[in-house]
Amino acid sequence: MSSLKDNLGKIMLVVIAIVIVGFAISLVANIIFPPKYASYDDEIFENIGGDGILNATLKGCYKLGEENIPNANFNTSFGSYVWMDAKNITYLDTGGRKDYMIVWKCPANNYQEFSGNGILYISDYLVGGNDGRCFMLYNPDNQMAYGIVMDSDNISCSESKLMYDVLGLDSSQYSLLNVQPTQSYSSGGYSGSGGSGHYHTVVPDRYTLSRTDPGAYYDHYEYGDNYEIDDYLESEGYD
C-alpha cells in the first residue's frame, strides 16, 4: 500500500515538473518569438503608479515588453508637459499592429495647472509629428499627478476610447474636452489659463456646483433644469 502511494507521489511530481517546464518553455518562446497577432482573449492591465488611482486596460492586446524611459517633455495642442519616472509599454493588437503607451506618476508640482483641493484633469492630443492622445489626472489626497500617452501612429485611439474604454472613467463625471483635433469645447467647471477647454475639474452634483461655483453651474446646466436651484441662485443675485 505504501509502495502504491509512493508511486502516485512520484507520478504527481513528474506531472507537476512537466507542467512547469512546459510553462517555462512557452514563456521563453514568447519572448524569443513573440506572436504576430494578439488574441481576442489577451488583455493588458496597468495600475498606473501602483495605488489604484488610475488604471489602464487594453483588451485584445498582447504586451511585447516594457522599459523605463528618461524624463522628457512632450508637446500637446495646449502646451508642453513632462513625464517623469515613466515606462514605455509596447503591444500588439488582434490585427497585428504594433504601438505603445507611456504611463507615469509624479509629484503634481511638475504641472502648474494642478493644485488645490479638487480632482483636476487634462485631456489633449499630441502635436509636432506625433499622433496620439494624452490624459493626466491630479489627485489632491496625495498631491500626485498620473499620466498616460497613447500613441496612435498604428493603432487609432480617440479621446473617448482613451478615457472611457482604456481608463474606464465615468462619462458623467469626466467629460470629453477635445472631440476633434481642430475643435475643443468646454463642458463646464473651472478652465485653466487662457480659457482652454483642455483642463477641467470633475463636475460635482448640481446642488454642490450651484453653491460653490454659480457661474460654472450655468455653464454646465441650462436655466430651467432645476427650478429650485434657479430660485436659489436668483435670490443670491444671479440671473
Backbone torsions as a table, in degrees:
resi	resn	phi	psi	omega
1	MET	NA	-43.3	179.4
2	SER	-66.5	-33.2	178.2
3	SER	-64.3	-39.6	178.2
4	LEU	-63.1	-42.7	178.9
5	LYS	-63.8	-41.0	179.3
6	ASP	-62.3	-41.9	-179.6
7	ASN	-65.8	-41.2	178.0
8	LEU	-63.1	-39.1	178.5
9	GLY	-63.7	-40.7	179.6
10	LYS	-66.2	-39.9	179.2
11	ILE	-63.2	-42.3	179.7
12	MET	-63.2	-40.3	178.7
13	LEU	-64.2	-39.3	178.6
14	VAL	-65.0	-42.9	179.2
15	VAL	-61.9	-45.2	179.6
16	ILE	-62.8	-41.8	179.6
17	ALA	-63.2	-40.2	178.7
18	ILE	-63.6	-42.8	179.2
19	VAL	-62.1	-45.0	-179.3
20	ILE	-64.4	-44.5	179.6
21	VAL	-64.1	-41.3	178.8
22	GLY	-62.3	-41.7	178.1
23	PHE	-63.9	-43.4	-179.7
24	ALA	-63.3	-42.9	179.0
25	ILE	-62.9	-42.9	178.7
26	SER	-62.2	-41.2	179.8
27	LEU	-64.5	-46.0	179.7
28	VAL	-65.0	-39.2	180.0
29	ALA	-63.8	-39.3	179.1
30	ASN	-67.6	-31.3	178.2
31	ILE	-72.8	-45.3	-177.9
32	ILE	-76.1	-41.3	-179.4
33	PHE	-124.8	78.4	-177.8
34	PRO	-63.2	152.3	-180.0
35	PRO	-64.4	155.1	179.2
36	LYS	-85.5	-19.2	-178.6
37	TYR	-138.9	147.6	172.4
38	ALA	-82.5	151.5	173.6
39	SER	-85.4	153.0	177.0
40	TYR	-64.3	-18.7	178.0
41	ASP	-87.3	-12.0	-179.8
42	ASP	-68.8	149.9	179.5
43	GLU	-153.6	138.6	174.7
44	ILE	-111.7	124.6	176.2
45	PHE	-119.0	128.2	-179.7
46	GLU	-128.0	115.3	174.7
47	ASN	-85.2	95.2	-173.3
48	ILE	-67.5	119.9	-179.2
49	GLY	85.7	-12.0	174.8
50	GLY	77.0	11.1	-178.2
51	ASP	-122.7	7.7	174.7
52	GLY	78.8	4.5	-179.6
53	ILE	-69.8	-42.8	179.9
54	LEU	-137.4	122.6	-178.6
55	ASN	-120.2	146.3	176.7
56	ALA	-120.3	133.8	178.6
57	THR	-129.8	124.0	175.8
58	LEU	-111.7	110.5	-179.2
59	LYS	-89.6	144.7	-178.1
60	GLY	67.8	30.0	-179.3
61	CYS	-130.8	146.6	-179.5
62	TYR	-117.2	127.5	-179.2
63	LYS	-76.1	122.9	176.4
64	LEU	-86.5	-31.6	-179.6
65	GLY	171.4	170.1	175.8
66	GLU	-146.8	151.9	-179.7
67	GLU	-151.4	146.9	172.9
68	ASN	-71.8	140.3	-178.5
69	ILE	-125.6	156.6	-178.7
70	PRO	-66.8	157.2	172.4
71	ASN	-60.4	139.4	-177.0
72	ALA	-158.8	159.7	174.2
73	ASN	-91.7	150.1	171.1
74	PHE	-136.1	150.2	-172.1
75	ASN	-104.5	135.5	176.0
76	THR	-125.6	174.9	179.5
77	SER	-65.1	-23.6	-178.0
78	PHE	-89.5	-23.6	-178.1
79	GLY	156.0	-166.5	-178.0
80	SER	-103.3	135.9	178.5
81	TYR	-127.9	172.3	-178.5
82	VAL	-123.8	142.9	165.2
83	TRP	-107.5	143.1	-176.9
84	MET	-134.8	145.6	-178.5
85	ASP	49.5	43.3	-173.2
86	ALA	-95.6	162.3	171.1
87	LYS	-133.0	147.3	-178.5
88	ASN	-104.6	123.2	-178.3
89	ILE	-113.0	119.0	177.0
90	THR	-98.9	147.9	-175.1
91	TYR	-154.1	164.0	174.9
92	LEU	-112.9	149.2	170.6
93	ASP	-106.3	-176.7	-175.8
94	THR	-69.7	-14.9	175.9
95	GLY	-90.0	2.1	179.6
96	GLY	81.6	10.0	179.3
97	ARG	-84.2	143.5	-177.0
98	LYS	-110.6	135.8	175.8
99	ASP	-154.3	-172.3	-175.8
100	TYR	-144.4	160.6	169.2
101	MET	-133.5	148.7	178.5
102	ILE	-117.7	130.0	-178.5
103	VAL	-128.3	149.7	179.4
104	TRP	-161.8	162.9	173.0
105	LYS	-138.0	131.9	-178.6
106	CYS	-154.2	167.0	178.2
107	PRO	-58.6	138.9	-175.3
108	ALA	-67.6	-18.0	-179.0
109	ASN	-68.9	-2.2	172.8
110	ASN	-78.1	-6.3	-179.4
111	TYR	-127.6	119.6	-175.4
112	GLN	-66.2	-22.3	-179.4
113	GLU	-77.7	-18.1	-170.3
114	PHE	-99.5	103.3	173.7
115	SER	-165.3	162.9	177.7
116	GLY	109.4	-166.1	-173.6
117	ASN	-102.3	-10.0	-176.4
118	GLY	-103.4	161.3	174.8
119	ILE	-73.0	131.4	179.3
120	LEU	-124.3	153.9	176.2
121	TYR	-149.1	153.6	177.5
122	ILE	-123.7	130.1	174.3
123	SER	-125.5	128.8	-175.1
124	ASP	-156.6	172.5	176.4
125	TYR	-116.6	153.1	-176.1
126	LEU	-80.1	149.7	176.5
127	VAL	-132.0	172.5	176.4
128	GLY	84.9	35.0	177.3
129	GLY	97.6	-9.2	178.0
130	ASN	-107.2	130.4	177.5
131	ASP	-102.1	116.2	-178.9
132	GLY	177.6	-178.7	-179.6
133	ARG	-125.6	153.7	174.4
134	CYS	-136.8	153.1	176.7
135	PHE	-142.5	133.0	177.9
136	MET	-131.9	138.8	-175.6
137	LEU	-125.5	135.9	175.5
138	TYR	-105.9	125.1	176.7
139	ASN	-107.5	111.2	-175.5
140	PRO	-69.2	-20.8	-177.0
141	ASP	-64.5	-38.1	178.7
142	ASN	-117.6	2.6	179.0
143	GLN	53.7	43.9	176.9
144	MET	-117.1	153.6	176.0
145	ALA	-111.4	141.6	179.4
146	TYR	-121.6	137.2	-176.9
147	GLY	-140.6	155.6	175.2
148	ILE	-146.4	135.9	171.5
149	VAL	-117.1	125.5	176.1
150	MET	-108.7	112.5	176.0
151	ASP	-70.7	144.5	-178.0
152	SER	-126.1	20.3	-179.8
153	ASP	-61.4	-38.9	-177.2
154	ASN	-115.8	-34.9	-179.7
155	ILE	-116.4	114.1	-176.1
156	SER	-63.5	139.3	177.0
157	CYS	-142.6	104.8	177.9
158	SER	-77.4	169.2	177.2
159	GLU	-61.7	-43.9	-179.0
160	SER	-65.8	-37.8	178.0
161	LYS	-63.8	-43.6	179.9
162	LEU	-63.4	-49.1	-173.6
163	MET	-73.1	-42.9	-170.8
164	TYR	-100.0	-31.5	-179.9
165	ASP	-92.7	-52.5	-177.0
166	VAL	-71.8	-49.3	-176.3
167	LEU	-90.8	-15.5	176.7
168	GLY	66.9	30.8	-178.6
169	LEU	-77.3	155.0	-179.9
170	ASP	-80.9	119.7	-176.5
171	SER	-66.2	-20.6	178.2
172	SER	-77.8	-16.9	179.7
173	GLN	-107.9	-30.9	-178.5
174	TYR	-118.3	105.9	-177.4
175	SER	-88.0	151.4	174.0
176	LEU	-66.1	134.6	-177.0
177	LEU	-113.7	-17.5	-173.5
178	ASN	-140.8	73.2	-173.0
179	VAL	-67.1	-43.5	178.1
180	GLN	-123.2	148.2	178.8
181	PRO	-58.9	-24.9	-177.8
182	THR	-99.6	-0.2	-175.9
183	GLN	-150.1	127.9	174.3
184	SER	-124.6	156.0	179.5
185	TYR	-142.6	159.5	-178.7
186	SER	-96.1	136.9	177.8
187	SER	-106.8	12.2	179.6
188	GLY	105.7	173.3	-177.8
189	GLY	87.0	-173.5	-176.4
190	TYR	-79.7	132.4	176.1
191	SER	-101.8	151.2	179.3
192	GLY	-78.8	-171.3	-176.4
193	SER	-59.3	140.7	-179.7
194	GLY	84.9	-2.5	178.2
195	GLY	72.7	18.9	-177.6
196	SER	-68.8	146.2	177.7
197	GLY	-85.5	8.1	-176.3
198	HIS	-81.3	-11.5	-167.0
199	TYR	-132.9	122.8	-174.8
200	HIS	-148.4	160.4	166.2
201	THR	-85.5	162.7	167.6
202	VAL	-71.0	127.1	-176.6
203	VAL	-72.5	121.5	179.5
204	PRO	-76.9	-176.9	177.2
205	ASP	-64.2	158.0	-170.0
206	ARG	-64.8	-31.0	178.3
207	TYR	-67.2	-44.6	178.6
208	THR	-64.0	-43.9	-177.9
209	LEU	-63.6	-38.7	-178.0
210	SER	-66.1	-25.3	-178.0
211	ARG	-96.9	-24.0	-179.5
212	THR	-97.9	-28.2	-178.9
213	ASP	-151.8	77.2	-176.2
214	PRO	-57.4	-35.9	179.2
215	GLY	-62.5	-42.3	179.8
216	ALA	-69.2	-26.9	179.0
217	TYR	-58.9	-47.0	-178.8
218	TYR	-79.2	-10.3	169.7
219	ASP	-75.0	-29.7	-174.1
220	HIS	-100.6	-32.2	-177.7
221	TYR	-120.5	151.3	178.4
222	GLU	-85.5	150.0	173.2
223	TYR	-61.5	130.3	-178.1
224	GLY	101.3	-6.3	176.7
225	ASP	-66.2	-34.1	179.8
226	ASN	-150.0	104.2	-173.5
227	TYR	-67.4	-26.9	177.6
228	GLU	-64.6	-43.9	178.0
229	ILE	-69.7	-40.3	177.6
230	ASP	-57.8	-44.8	179.6
231	ASP	-62.7	-40.3	179.4
232	TYR	-63.4	-46.5	-178.5
233	LEU	-66.3	-37.4	176.7
234	GLU	-62.7	-38.0	179.5
235	SER	-68.0	-22.7	178.7
236	GLU	-91.1	2.3	176.3
237	GLY	96.8	8.9	179.1
238	TYR	-98.0	134.8	179.3
239	ASP	-93.1	NA	NA
